[in-house]
């Protein structure tokens, strides 16, 4: 690693491939940046400027975001924040290529490394205006320590100590930023052991190297749990008890598989099957072994693909509350990148180049999805603003003064759902279910986020309640003040106002 970071010539060799991958990522993100769409979290941070320390001890996220903002209070600096995120992910992609291609940069494998940033679930991470750079940082720090891997083949204790120390520091940054990235570290370690096996390197030495990285993972995790204050957030972080562990992990594996399969359209299913067939065929064709051992290489490839796809969520497998939101599965993109690089790195300009076709087409289809998603975001933003302004206009006709507004409490029922373009994108790409939640539509009753633009972005301070207590807000018994095509406004003499969205 020192040779890379301290050698200016080596660093210059990284610049061109980094710019190439960064350019690919920028093309994919173009329509998302143009849309200017804000997730609910972005809407709140843009006017309140709060960070992440209060949730899950995310000190690194807070510090990094403030450094990027050059301000102690966070501001909306998109799309620069998202562009910077893409730069960090591009660097991570180049490092993965460099490590898996024996400390060289090969351009066909470099293309495959773009799966890290273009995997559909991962696109959700880069769509956030505030969270994108800290998520990208967590990905990068989980990959940087593996620059040591190929230099650990010598019995040099100093190198092992350096690898452990760098891994520990990087993992502490990850644990105190975006924790779901932890699976990336585990997948990288597993992938490099598999890589060493394919290269016919000393397997015992490979396992010894993995032990160094795993010990750093374990000690950093324990340090995070025991040295930092108990952390709280909107999700439970409890793990299964010993007698529930096997059953609980099995159930989480089923949920992960179900979430992954349900997010695929028919085209992606076909392309993924061809992608894995090309991977297995390449293991057979490019194997350095002879006879039946070539088939064993292929069988081991199946085992690696299955185990790594489950392992990419890391410690979340052992948690009682298992999340299937797209942004929790960003490690799957690293798995596809490793498989893609392994498939094509031995390709020369002959018939074997056909092995690169399925992965290239799959990657292109992911890029197309990102562009379609961005245009869906743009139309959702338009539709959300239209519905919000329409409701505000009707409310202002009924409650004409601030004094009248201050005496009322608002409750929404229902949601405006998808806009026309977003609905069309959803019909083609079911992964939208895991990326675009109902709370992000622009106006809905699911939680406080659905009220945020209505209340905070239009100079209309309004008390509201998301979950009325029993005996309050009986909308059916209220007097109808206005009934339109888009919503019904009702009220009673207690100052309770009910808006039923249609």
C-alpha positions as CSV (number, residue, x, y, z in Angstrom):
1,X,0.0,0.0,0.0
2,X,2.8,2.3,0.9
3,X,4.2,1.8,-2.6
4,X,0.9,3.1,-4.1
5,X,0.4,6.1,-1.8
6,X,4.0,7.3,-1.7
7,X,5.0,6.6,-5.3
8,X,3.9,9.6,-7.4
9,X,4.3,7.6,-10.6
10,X,2.0,4.9,-9.3
11,X,-0.5,7.5,-8.2
12,X,-0.5,9.0,-11.7
13,X,-1.3,5.6,-13.1
14,X,-4.5,5.7,-11.0
15,X,-5.6,9.0,-12.3
16,X,-6.7,8.1,-15.8
17,X,-8.7,4.9,-14.8
18,X,-10.3,6.9,-12.0
19,X,-11.4,9.6,-14.3
20,X,-12.8,7.0,-16.8
21,X,-15.0,5.3,-14.1
22,X,-15.9,8.7,-12.6
23,X,-17.1,9.7,-16.1
24,X,-19.3,6.6,-16.4
25,X,-20.8,7.2,-13.0
26,X,-21.5,10.9,-13.9
27,X,-23.3,9.8,-17.1
28,X,-25.5,7.4,-15.1
29,X,-26.3,10.1,-12.5
30,X,-27.0,12.9,-15.0
31,X,-30.8,12.7,-15.0
32,X,-30.9,12.2,-11.2
33,X,-28.8,15.4,-10.6
34,X,-30.9,17.3,-13.2
35,X,-34.1,16.2,-11.4
36,X,-33.0,17.9,-8.2
37,X,-35.2,15.5,-6.3
38,X,-35.0,15.5,-2.5
39,X,-35.7,12.5,-0.4
40,X,-37.5,13.3,2.8
41,X,-34.3,13.3,4.8
42,X,-32.8,15.8,2.4
43,X,-35.8,18.1,2.8
44,X,-35.3,18.2,6.5
45,X,-31.6,18.6,6.5
46,X,-31.8,21.4,3.9
47,X,-33.6,23.7,6.3
48,X,-32.4,22.3,9.7
49,X,-28.8,21.4,8.9
50,X,-28.6,18.5,11.4
51,X,-26.1,15.7,11.1
52,X,-26.0,12.0,12.2
53,X,-24.3,11.9,15.6
54,X,-27.7,11.4,17.3
55,X,-28.2,8.3,15.3
56,X,-26.0,5.2,15.7
57,X,-22.9,7.2,16.8
58,X,-22.1,8.3,13.3
59,X,-19.3,10.7,14.3
60,X,-17.3,10.2,11.1
61,X,-20.4,11.0,8.9
62,X,-20.9,14.2,10.9
63,X,-17.3,15.3,10.7
64,X,-16.8,14.4,7.0
65,X,-20.0,16.2,6.0
66,X,-19.1,19.3,7.9
67,X,-15.6,19.3,6.4
68,X,-17.1,18.9,2.9
69,X,-19.6,21.8,3.6
70,X,-16.8,23.9,5.2
71,X,-19.5,24.7,7.8
72,X,-20.5,23.5,11.2
73,X,-24.1,23.5,10.0
74,X,-24.9,21.3,7.0
75,X,-26.2,23.0,3.9
76,X,-27.5,21.7,0.6
77,X,-24.6,21.8,-1.8
78,X,-25.9,19.3,-4.3
79,X,-25.1,18.1,-6.9
80,X,-21.5,18.7,-5.8
81,X,-22.0,16.4,-2.8
82,X,-23.2,13.7,-5.1
83,X,-20.4,14.3,-7.6
84,X,-17.9,14.0,-4.8
85,X,-19.5,10.7,-3.8
86,X,-19.1,9.4,-7.3
87,X,-15.4,10.3,-7.2
88,X,-14.9,8.3,-4.0
89,X,-16.7,5.3,-5.5
90,X,-14.6,5.6,-8.7
91,X,-11.5,5.4,-6.6
92,X,-12.9,2.4,-4.8
93,X,-13.6,0.8,-8.2
94,X,-10.1,1.3,-9.4
95,X,-8.6,-0.1,-6.2
96,X,-10.7,-3.3,-6.6
97,X,-9.5,-3.7,-10.2
98,X,-5.9,-3.1,-9.1
99,X,-6.0,-5.7,-6.3
100,X,-7.8,-8.4,-8.2
101,X,-5.6,-7.9,-11.3
102,X,-2.3,-8.4,-9.5
103,X,-1.5,-4.7,-8.9
104,X,-2.1,-3.7,-12.5
105,X,-5.0,-1.7,-14.1
106,X,-6.6,-3.7,-16.9
107,X,-9.3,-1.8,-18.7
108,X,-11.8,-4.5,-19.5
109,X,-11.9,-5.5,-15.8
110,X,-12.0,-1.8,-14.9
111,X,-15.4,-1.6,-16.7
112,X,-16.6,-4.5,-14.6
113,X,-15.7,-2.6,-11.4
114,X,-18.4,-0.1,-12.3
115,X,-20.9,-2.6,-10.8
116,X,-19.9,-1.1,-7.4
117,X,-21.5,2.2,-8.3
118,X,-24.2,1.1,-10.8
119,X,-25.9,-1.8,-9.0
120,X,-29.5,-0.6,-8.9
121,X,-29.9,-0.8,-5.1
122,X,-26.7,1.2,-4.8
123,X,-28.1,4.0,-7.0
124,X,-30.4,4.8,-4.1
125,X,-27.4,5.7,-2.0
126,X,-26.1,8.2,-4.5
127,X,-29.5,9.8,-4.9
128,X,-29.4,11.3,-1.5
129,X,-28.1,14.8,-1.5
130,X,-26.6,14.8,2.1
131,X,-25.9,11.1,2.7
132,X,-24.3,10.2,-0.6
133,X,-20.7,11.3,0.2
134,X,-20.7,9.7,3.7
135,X,-22.1,6.5,2.2
136,X,-19.4,6.6,-0.5
137,X,-16.7,7.2,2.1
138,X,-17.8,4.1,4.0
139,X,-17.5,2.1,0.8
140,X,-14.0,3.4,0.1
141,X,-12.6,2.8,3.6
142,X,-13.9,-0.8,3.5
143,X,-11.8,-1.4,0.3
144,X,-8.6,0.7,1.0
145,X,-7.1,-1.8,3.5
146,X,-6.9,-4.5,0.8
147,X,-4.2,-2.6,-1.0
148,X,-2.0,-4.5,1.5
149,X,-3.3,-8.0,0.5
150,X,-0.8,-8.9,-2.3
151,X,2.2,-7.6,-0.3
152,X,1.4,-10.0,2.6
153,X,2.6,-13.0,0.7
154,X,6.0,-12.5,2.4
155,X,6.7,-13.4,6.0
156,X,7.0,-9.8,7.0
157,X,5.5,-9.1,10.4
158,X,5.7,-5.4,9.9
159,X,3.4,-5.6,6.9
160,X,0.9,-7.7,8.9
161,X,0.9,-5.1,11.6
162,X,0.4,-2.3,9.1
163,X,-2.5,-4.2,7.4
164,X,-4.2,-4.7,10.8
165,X,-3.7,-1.1,11.9
166,X,-5.0,0.4,8.6
167,X,-7.9,-2.0,8.6
168,X,-8.8,-1.2,12.2
169,X,-8.7,2.6,11.5
170,X,-10.7,2.3,8.3
171,X,-13.3,0.0,9.9
172,X,-13.7,2.4,12.8
173,X,-14.5,5.1,10.2
174,X,-17.0,2.8,8.7
175,X,-18.6,1.8,12.0
176,X,-19.0,5.5,12.9
177,X,-20.4,6.4,9.5
178,X,-22.6,4.1,7.4
179,X,-22.5,0.7,9.1
180,X,-24.3,-1.3,6.4
181,X,-21.1,-1.1,4.4
182,X,-19.5,-3.6,6.7
183,X,-20.4,-6.5,4.4
184,X,-18.2,-5.0,1.7
185,X,-15.1,-5.6,3.9
186,X,-16.1,-9.3,4.5
187,X,-16.8,-9.9,0.8
188,X,-13.5,-8.4,-0.2
189,X,-11.6,-10.7,2.2
190,X,-13.6,-13.7,0.9
191,X,-13.1,-12.7,-2.7
192,X,-9.3,-12.3,-2.3
193,X,-9.0,-15.8,-0.8
194,X,-10.9,-17.2,-3.7
195,X,-8.6,-15.1,-6.0
196,X,-5.5,-16.5,-4.4
197,X,-6.8,-20.0,-4.8
198,X,-7.5,-19.5,-8.6
199,X,-3.9,-18.1,-8.9
200,X,-2.6,-21.3,-7.2
201,X,-1.1,-19.3,-4.4
202,X,-0.4,-20.8,-1.0
203,X,-3.9,-21.4,0.4
204,X,-2.6,-21.5,4.0
205,X,-0.9,-18.1,3.4
206,X,-4.2,-16.7,2.0
207,X,-6.1,-17.9,5.1
208,X,-3.4,-16.3,7.3
209,X,-4.0,-13.0,5.5
210,X,-7.7,-13.3,5.9
211,X,-7.2,-14.0,9.7
212,X,-5.5,-10.6,9.9
213,X,-8.4,-8.8,8.3
214,X,-11.0,-10.7,10.2
215,X,-9.3,-10.0,13.5
216,X,-9.4,-6.2,12.6
217,X,-13.0,-6.5,11.7
218,X,-13.8,-8.3,15.0
219,X,-11.8,-6.0,17.3
220,X,-13.1,-2.8,15.6
221,X,-16.6,-4.0,16.0
222,X,-16.1,-4.7,19.7
223,X,-14.4,-1.3,20.2
224,X,-17.4,0.4,18.5
225,X,-19.9,-1.5,20.8
226,X,-18.0,-1.2,24.1
227,X,-16.0,2.0,23.9
228,X,-18.7,4.3,22.5
229,X,-22.0,5.3,24.2
230,X,-25.1,3.1,23.6
231,X,-26.5,4.3,20.3
232,X,-30.0,4.9,19.3
233,X,-31.8,5.4,16.0
234,X,-35.0,4.8,14.2
235,X,-34.1,1.1,13.8
236,X,-33.6,-1.5,16.5
237,X,-30.0,-2.9,16.6
238,X,-30.5,-5.9,18.8
239,X,-29.1,-9.3,17.7
240,X,-30.5,-12.7,18.1
241,X,-30.0,-14.6,21.3
242,X,-27.9,-17.8,21.0
243,X,-31.0,-20.1,21.0
244,X,-32.6,-18.0,18.3
245,X,-29.5,-17.5,16.2
246,X,-29.8,-20.3,13.6
247,X,-33.5,-19.8,13.0
248,X,-33.1,-16.0,12.9
249,X,-30.3,-16.0,10.4
250,X,-32.2,-18.5,8.2
251,X,-35.2,-16.2,8.2
252,X,-33.0,-13.2,7.4
253,X,-31.4,-15.1,4.5
254,X,-34.9,-15.9,3.2
255,X,-35.9,-12.2,3.4
256,X,-32.7,-11.1,1.7
257,X,-33.2,-13.6,-1.2
258,X,-36.8,-12.6,-1.5
259,X,-36.0,-8.9,-1.6
260,X,-33.3,-9.5,-4.2
261,X,-35.4,-11.6,-6.5
262,X,-38.5,-9.4,-6.2
263,X,-36.4,-6.4,-7.3
264,X,-35.5,-7.9,-10.6
265,X,-37.4,-7.6,-13.8
266,X,-37.4,-10.3,-16.4
267,X,-34.5,-8.8,-18.4
268,X,-32.3,-8.5,-15.4
269,X,-33.1,-12.1,-14.4
270,X,-32.0,-13.4,-17.8
271,X,-28.9,-11.2,-17.9
272,X,-27.9,-12.3,-14.4
273,X,-28.2,-15.9,-15.4
274,X,-26.0,-15.3,-18.4
275,X,-23.6,-13.3,-16.3
276,X,-23.1,-16.2,-13.9
277,X,-22.9,-18.8,-16.7
278,X,-20.1,-16.7,-18.3
279,X,-18.4,-16.5,-14.9
280,X,-18.5,-20.3,-14.4
281,X,-17.4,-20.9,-18.0
282,X,-14.5,-18.6,-17.6
283,X,-13.4,-20.5,-14.5
284,X,-13.4,-23.7,-16.5
285,X,-11.6,-22.3,-19.5
286,X,-9.0,-20.1,-17.7
287,X,-8.3,-22.6,-14.9
288,X,-4.6,-23.1,-14.2
289,X,-5.4,-26.7,-13.0
290,X,-5.9,-29.8,-15.0
291,X,-8.6,-32.5,-15.3
292,X,-11.3,-32.7,-12.8
293,X,-9.8,-29.9,-10.8
294,X,-11.1,-27.5,-13.4
295,X,-14.6,-28.6,-12.6
296,X,-13.8,-28.1,-8.9
297,X,-12.8,-24.5,-9.7
298,X,-16.2,-24.0,-11.2
299,X,-18.0,-25.5,-8.2
300,X,-16.0,-23.3,-5.9
301,X,-17.1,-20.4,-8.0
302,X,-20.7,-21.3,-7.4
303,X,-20.0,-21.5,-3.6
304,X,-18.3,-18.1,-3.7
305,X,-21.1,-16.4,-5.5
306,X,-23.8,-17.8,-3.2
307,X,-22.0,-17.2,0.0
308,X,-20.8,-13.7,-0.9
309,X,-24.3,-12.6,-2.1
310,X,-25.6,-13.5,1.4
311,X,-22.6,-12.3,3.2
312,X,-22.6,-8.8,1.6
313,X,-25.0,-7.5,4.2
314,X,-22.5,-8.4,6.9
315,X,-23.6,-8.3,10.6
316,X,-27.1,-7.3,9.6
317,X,-27.8,-11.1,9.1
318,X,-27.6,-11.5,12.9
319,X,-30.0,-8.6,13.7
320,X,-33.6,-9.2,14.8
321,X,-34.8,-6.3,12.6
322,X,-33.6,-7.1,9.1
323,X,-33.9,-4.2,6.7
324,X,-34.4,-4.8,2.9
325,X,-34.3,-1.1,1.8
326,X,-32.1,-0.8,-1.3
327,X,-29.4,1.2,0.5
328,X,-28.7,-1.7,2.9
329,X,-27.6,-4.0,-0.1
330,X,-24.9,-1.8,-1.5
331,X,-22.4,-4.6,-0.9
332,X,-24.0,-6.7,-3.6
333,X,-22.5,-4.4,-6.2
334,X,-19.0,-5.3,-4.9
335,X,-19.9,-9.0,-5.3
336,X,-20.9,-8.4,-8.9
337,X,-17.8,-6.4,-9.6
338,X,-15.5,-9.2,-8.2
339,X,-17.3,-11.8,-10.3
340,X,-17.2,-9.6,-13.4
341,X,-13.5,-8.9,-13.0
342,X,-12.7,-12.5,-12.4
343,X,-14.6,-13.4,-15.5
344,X,-12.8,-11.1,-17.9
345,X,-9.3,-10.4,-16.6
346,X,-7.7,-13.3,-18.6
347,X,-9.5,-12.3,-21.8
348,X,-7.4,-11.6,-24.9
349,X,-8.6,-10.5,-28.3
350,X,-10.0,-13.9,-29.3
351,X,-13.2,-15.9,-29.1
352,X,-13.1,-15.8,-25.3
353,X,-14.0,-12.1,-25.4
354,X,-17.6,-13.4,-25.6
355,X,-17.4,-14.0,-21.8
356,X,-17.5,-10.2,-21.4
357,X,-20.7,-9.7,-23.3
358,X,-23.3,-10.6,-20.6
359,X,-21.6,-8.5,-17.9
360,X,-21.3,-5.5,-20.3
361,X,-24.9,-5.7,-21.3
362,X,-26.0,-6.1,-17.7
363,X,-23.9,-3.1,-16.7
364,X,-25.4,-1.0,-19.5
365,X,-28.9,-2.0,-18.4
366,X,-28.2,-0.7,-14.9
367,X,-27.0,2.6,-16.4
368,X,-30.2,2.9,-18.4
369,X,-32.2,2.2,-15.2
370,X,-30.3,5.0,-13.4
371,X,-31.3,7.5,-16.2
372,X,-34.9,6.3,-16.1
373,X,-35.0,6.7,-12.4
374,X,-33.8,10.2,-12.5
375,X,-36.5,11.2,-15.0
376,X,-39.0,9.5,-12.7
377,X,-37.7,11.6,-9.8
378,X,-38.1,14.7,-11.9
379,X,-41.8,14.0,-12.6
380,X,-42.5,13.0,-9.0
381,X,-41.0,16.3,-7.9
382,X,-43.3,18.1,-10.3
383,X,-46.4,16.1,-9.2
384,X,-45.6,16.5,-5.5
385,X,-45.2,20.2,-5.8
386,X,-48.5,20.5,-7.8
387,X,-50.5,18.6,-5.2
388,X,-48.9,20.5,-2.3
389,X,-49.6,23.9,-3.9
390,X,-53.1,22.9,-4.8
391,X,-53.9,21.9,-1.2
392,X,-52.2,25.0,0.2
393,X,-54.3,27.1,-2.1
394,X,-57.5,25.5,-1.0
395,X,-56.5,25.7,2.7
396,X,-55.6,29.4,2.4
397,X,-59.1,30.1,1.0
398,X,-60.7,28.5,4.0
399,X,-58.3,29.7,6.7
400,X,-57.4,33.2,5.5
401,X,-55.3,34.5,8.5
402,X,-52.4,33.2,10.6
403,X,-54.6,33.4,13.7
404,X,-57.0,31.0,12.1
405,X,-54.3,28.6,11.1
406,X,-52.7,28.7,14.5
407,X,-55.9,27.4,16.1
408,X,-56.1,24.3,13.8
409,X,-54.2,21.0,13.8
410,X,-53.9,19.2,10.5
411,X,-54.1,15.5,9.8
412,X,-53.6,13.9,6.3
413,X,-55.1,10.6,5.3
414,X,-53.8,8.7,2.3
415,X,-51.0,9.5,-0.2
416,X,-50.7,11.1,-3.6
417,X,-48.8,7.9,-4.7
418,X,-46.7,7.8,-7.9
419,X,-46.6,10.4,-10.7
420,X,-47.3,9.2,-14.2
421,X,-43.6,8.8,-15.2
422,X,-42.6,7.3,-11.9
423,X,-45.5,4.8,-12.2
424,X,-44.2,3.8,-15.6
425,X,-40.7,3.4,-14.3
426,X,-42.0,1.3,-11.4
427,X,-43.9,-1.0,-13.9
428,X,-40.6,-1.7,-15.7
429,X,-38.3,-1.9,-12.7
430,X,-39.8,-3.4,-9.5
431,X,-36.6,-2.5,-7.6
432,X,-38.4,0.9,-7.2
433,X,-40.3,-0.7,-4.4
434,X,-37.0,-0.8,-2.4
435,X,-35.7,2.6,-3.5
436,X,-38.6,4.9,-3.6
437,X,-40.8,4.7,-0.5
438,X,-44.3,6.1,-0.1
439,X,-42.9,8.7,2.4
440,X,-41.0,10.2,-0.5
441,X,-43.9,10.9,-2.8
442,X,-44.2,14.5,-1.8
443,X,-47.4,14.4,0.2
444,X,-48.7,11.5,2.4
445,X,-49.9,10.6,5.8
446,X,-47.3,7.9,6.7
447,X,-45.1,9.9,9.0
448,X,-43.9,13.5,9.6
449,X,-41.8,13.4,6.5
450,X,-44.9,13.5,4.4
451,X,-45.9,16.8,5.9
452,X,-42.5,18.5,5.7
453,X,-42.7,20.3,2.4
454,X,-46.3,21.3,3.1
455,X,-45.4,22.9,6.5
456,X,-41.8,24.1,6.2
457,X,-41.3,25.1,2.5
458,X,-44.3,27.4,1.9
459,X,-44.1,29.9,4.8
460,X,-47.2,28.3,6.4
461,X,-46.5,27.2,10.0
462,X,-49.1,24.5,10.7
463,X,-49.5,22.2,13.6
464,X,-50.1,18.6,12.4
465,X,-50.4,15.1,13.8
466,X,-49.5,11.9,12.0
467,X,-51.1,9.3,14.4
468,X,-54.2,10.8,16.1
469,X,-55.1,9.5,19.5
470,X,-58.2,7.3,19.9
471,X,-61.3,9.5,19.9
472,X,-59.8,12.4,18.0
473,X,-59.9,13.2,14.2
474,X,-63.0,11.3,13.5
475,X,-63.0,12.4,9.8
476,X,-66.3,10.7,9.0
477,X,-68.2,12.8,11.4
478,X,-66.6,16.1,10.4
479,X,-68.2,18.8,8.3
480,X,-67.0,18.9,4.7
481,X,-65.6,22.3,3.8
482,X,-64.3,21.4,0.3
483,X,-64.6,18.4,-1.9
484,X,-62.5,18.4,-5.0
485,X,-61.1,15.9,-7.5
486,X,-57.8,15.8,-5.7
487,X,-58.7,16.0,-2.0
488,X,-61.4,16.5,0.6
489,X,-61.0,19.0,3.4
490,X,-63.1,18.4,6.6
491,X,-63.1,20.1,10.0
492,X,-64.9,20.3,13.3
493,X,-65.4,22.9,16.1
494,X,-62.3,21.6,18.0
495,X,-59.9,23.0,15.4
496,X,-59.2,19.5,13.9
497,X,-58.7,19.6,10.2
498,X,-58.7,16.4,8.2
499,X,-57.5,16.2,4.6
500,X,-58.3,13.1,2.7
501,X,-56.0,12.7,-0.3
502,X,-57.4,11.1,-3.4
